[in-house]
Amino acid sequence: MHEKLTRALDRLDAGDWEGAHDIAQDDPGPEAAWLHAHLHRLEGDEGNAAYWYRRAGREPFPGTPEEERAALREALQA
C-alpha cells in the first residue's frame, strides 16, 4: 500500500536523505507528511519539521529518531 514511502525509508537507511526527501515531497498523503517531518527533524530543521508534523495531523514524535523511523515503518505496513 505504501510501497513508495517504504522505499523512501530504505533510501534513508542507505544514507540517501535527498532521495528519501524527493519521494516524500511528491506524495500528498499524511504518512508522507510524517516522513517529511522526520526527514527535517534529522536535518535539524525543527521549524520545518513542526510544519510537516502539523500537515500529518501529528504531534512531534517524542522518542529518538530511530524509534520514530521504526514507528513509521510499522505504520506503513498497516
Secondary structure as UniProt FT lines:
FT   HELIX           3..13
FT   TURN            14..15
FT   HELIX           17..25
FT   HELIX           30..43
FT   HELIX           46..56
FT   HELIX           65..77
//
